[in-house]
Amino acid sequence: MAASRHECTICMDSFKNPKLISCHHSFCYKCLEDYVQVNLHNGRFECPICRTSVELPAKGVSGFQNNFYIDTEKDENFPCEICGPKNVACSRCLDCEENLCQSCCYVHEKSKGTRHHKISDLLSLAPELKGKVRQRVFCDQHPEEEIKLVCQDCNVTICLMCKAVKHDTHPTKALSDVAAEVKMTLDAKLNQCSDKLRFIKASVERGEELDRSINDAEQEELKAVDDQCSQLHEAIDQEAAKLKDNIKNVYRFLKEQNAVFRSCMEEEFKSCSNTKDIAQNLRDQGTDIEIIKRGPAIEQTISAATAKTDPTPTVRLTSKLFLPATTIADKLIPLIGVLRDYEADEITRQEREERERKEREESEERDR
């Protein structure tokens, strides 16, 4: 579960004395100190979030900048700048640019020199004015003095007392002027970042569209295989039906021929059996006169029947009609289709286009 903007990603709890490291991620002072002790190598450590290599300042973790924005944003209770931190401010004088508690606000409104100042409730301040409230930072060396200057030689923020004591010969600029310069630079960078985000968003949208196209193409090709196989199945079924019809026709003819043969043989069998029975009865029961009269004719009939050549069937099953094809799979695969290789040169082309696109982006960013 991702940490919120007010939670340290190491301890997953609210920030305590947040420190801002060079990659712009913040962590509790103690969490970062413990993490650095374990993960420091050659004076550097990886950010726990983005894995950027970060150089540890000479003063250690304490040398990292305090993230005042997180510290004040999570707690909107500002101290009164007149009577001190023991009382919480509820109003702000927009002319004096000071936070006031309820008592000091009453005095401020009644005093002759400030009664006409514009006072606003802190809760109703515009966002840009709230930013000014958060900007008030006091000097570590002189806690009563607000930081108002930047020493250009030392590149540090200082108060008026620091200017007089330690930086009296150094060139300085007003904190607000330096902040304005940094804001101008930030504005330019923010514009670059916005352009980059628009491009990345467009790339993400292109990626999403490409993902949909890939899925559609996949389904289309799978359907093409199914359709081809269905057509092949249909063609096979039709060919099988033709083969079966031809086989049935041949065997129907054979059955008809054999039926004629059987019919003839049955008739001849009946005739021969009948002649045999007559001859048998004549021999066993006939009188001498009957045997003499009818015997020669019956003998002639029997001789004619036995003289016939033994009949043979006109139908012969010499071999099978259907000869199955061999190596069916090898013959069927080309009928379905083949896959075209997603060739290496196509991948190389895509990589080249991606590289050219990145070079174009970097060039445009440099031009800005």
ChimeraX attribute file (.defattr): number of C-alpha atoms within 10 A of each C-alpha:
attribute: neighborCount
match mode: 1-to-1
recipient: residues
	/A:1	4
	/A:2	7
	/A:3	13
	/A:4	11
	/A:5	13
	/A:6	18
	/A:7	20
	/A:8	21
	/A:9	20
	/A:10	16
	/A:11	14
	/A:12	14
	/A:13	13
	/A:14	18
	/A:15	22
	/A:16	16
	/A:17	16
	/A:18	26
	/A:19	25
	/A:20	20
	/A:21	21
	/A:22	14
	/A:23	13
	/A:24	9
	/A:25	16
	/A:26	27
	/A:27	28
	/A:28	23
	/A:29	20
	/A:30	16
	/A:31	18
	/A:32	22
	/A:33	14
	/A:34	13
	/A:35	17
	/A:36	20
	/A:37	11
	/A:38	9
	/A:39	13
	/A:40	14
	/A:41	12
	/A:42	7
	/A:43	13
	/A:44	15
	/A:45	19
	/A:46	16
	/A:47	21
	/A:48	16
	/A:49	11
	/A:50	9
	/A:51	10
	/A:52	13
	/A:53	13
	/A:54	15
	/A:55	16
	/A:56	20
	/A:57	13
	/A:58	10
	/A:59	8
	/A:60	12
	/A:61	19
	/A:62	15
	/A:63	13
	/A:64	18
	/A:65	13
	/A:66	18
	/A:67	19
	/A:68	16
	/A:69	13
	/A:70	19
	/A:71	18
	/A:72	14
	/A:73	14
	/A:74	13
	/A:75	9
	/A:76	15
	/A:77	13
	/A:78	19
	/A:79	17
	/A:80	23
	/A:81	19
	/A:82	15
	/A:83	14
	/A:84	13
	/A:85	12
	/A:86	9
	/A:87	18
	/A:88	18
	/A:89	26
	/A:90	20
	/A:91	22
	/A:92	25
	/A:93	19
	/A:94	14
	/A:95	11
	/A:96	11
	/A:97	14
	/A:98	17
	/A:99	24
	/A:100	29
	/A:101	22
	/A:102	14
	/A:103	14
	/A:104	19
	/A:105	21
	/A:106	12
	/A:107	13
	/A:108	18
	/A:109	16
	/A:110	12
	/A:111	11
	/A:112	9
	/A:113	9
	/A:114	15
	/A:115	14
	/A:116	12
	/A:117	13
	/A:118	12
	/A:119	21
	/A:120	16
	/A:121	13
	/A:122	20
	/A:123	11
	/A:124	10
	/A:125	15
	/A:126	10
	/A:127	9
	/A:128	8
	/A:129	15
	/A:130	16
	/A:131	13
	/A:132	11
	/A:133	19
	/A:134	15
	/A:135	15
	/A:136	14
	/A:137	15
	/A:138	15
	/A:139	17
	/A:140	12
	/A:141	11
	/A:142	14
	/A:143	11
	/A:144	13
	/A:145	16
	/A:146	17
	/A:147	22
	/A:148	19
	/A:149	20
	/A:150	23
	/A:151	21
	/A:152	14
	/A:153	11
	/A:154	12
	/A:155	9
	/A:156	10
	/A:157	19
	/A:158	26
	/A:159	24
	/A:160	16
	/A:161	17
	/A:162	18
	/A:163	19
	/A:164	10
	/A:165	9
	/A:166	10
	/A:167	18
	/A:168	13
	/A:169	11
	/A:170	12
	/A:171	12
	/A:172	20
	/A:173	14
	/A:174	15
	/A:175	17
	/A:176	13
	/A:177	13
	/A:178	15
	/A:179	14
	/A:180	12
	/A:181	12
	/A:182	12
	/A:183	13
	/A:184	12
	/A:185	12
	/A:186	14
	/A:187	12
	/A:188	13
	/A:189	13
	/A:190	13
	/A:191	13
	/A:192	15
	/A:193	14
	/A:194	12
	/A:195	13
	/A:196	14
	/A:197	12
	/A:198	12
	/A:199	13
	/A:200	12
	/A:201	12
	/A:202	12
	/A:203	12
	/A:204	12
	/A:205	12
	/A:206	12
	/A:207	12
	/A:208	12
	/A:209	12
	/A:210	12
	/A:211	12
	/A:212	12
	/A:213	12
	/A:214	12
	/A:215	12
	/A:216	12
	/A:217	12
	/A:218	12
	/A:219	12
	/A:220	12
	/A:221	12
	/A:222	12
	/A:223	12
	/A:224	14
	/A:225	15
	/A:226	13
	/A:227	13
	/A:228	15
	/A:229	16
	/A:230	13
	/A:231	13
	/A:232	15
	/A:233	12
	/A:234	12
	/A:235	12
	/A:236	12
	/A:237	12
	/A:238	12
	/A:239	12
	/A:240	12
	/A:241	12
	/A:242	12
	/A:243	14
	/A:244	13
	/A:245	12
	/A:246	14
	/A:247	15
	/A:248	12
	/A:249	12
	/A:250	13
	/A:251	13
	/A:252	12
	/A:253	13
	/A:254	16
	/A:255	13
	/A:256	13
	/A:257	15
	/A:258	16
	/A:259	13
	/A:260	14
	/A:261	16
	/A:262	13
	/A:263	12
	/A:264	13
	/A:265	15
	/A:266	12
	/A:267	11
	/A:268	13
	/A:269	12
	/A:270	12
	/A:271	13
	/A:272	16
	/A:273	12
	/A:274	12
	/A:275	17
	/A:276	15
	/A:277	12
	/A:278	13
	/A:279	21
	/A:280	12
	/A:281	11
	/A:282	17
	/A:283	14
	/A:284	10
	/A:285	11
	/A:286	15
	/A:287	11
	/A:288	12
	/A:289	9
	/A:290	12
	/A:291	16
	/A:292	11
	/A:293	11
	/A:294	14
	/A:295	17
	/A:296	11
	/A:297	12
	/A:298	17
	/A:299	13
	/A:300	11
	/A:301	16
	/A:302	15
	/A:303	11
	/A:304	10
	/A:305	14
	/A:306	11
	/A:307	9
	/A:308	8
	/A:309	7
	/A:310	6
	/A:311	9
	/A:312	9
	/A:313	11
	/A:314	10
	/A:315	14
	/A:316	9
	/A:317	7
	/A:318	6
	/A:319	7
	/A:320	7
	/A:321	12
	/A:322	10
	/A:323	7
	/A:324	7
	/A:325	7
	/A:326	8
	/A:327	8
	/A:328	9
	/A:329	9
	/A:330	9
	/A:331	11
	/A:332	12
	/A:333	10
	/A:334	9
	/A:335	12
	/A:336	16
	/A:337	12
	/A:338	9
	/A:339	5
	/A:340	6
	/A:341	7
	/A:342	8
	/A:343	8
	/A:344	9
	/A:345	9
	/A:346	11
	/A:347	11
	/A:348	11
	/A:349	11
	/A:350	12
	/A:351	12
	/A:352	12
	/A:353	12
	/A:354	12
	/A:355	12
	/A:356	12
	/A:357	12
	/A:358	12
	/A:359	12
	/A:360	12
	/A:361	14
	/A:362	12
	/A:363	11
	/A:364	11
	/A:365	13
	/A:366	8
	/A:367	7
	/A:368	10
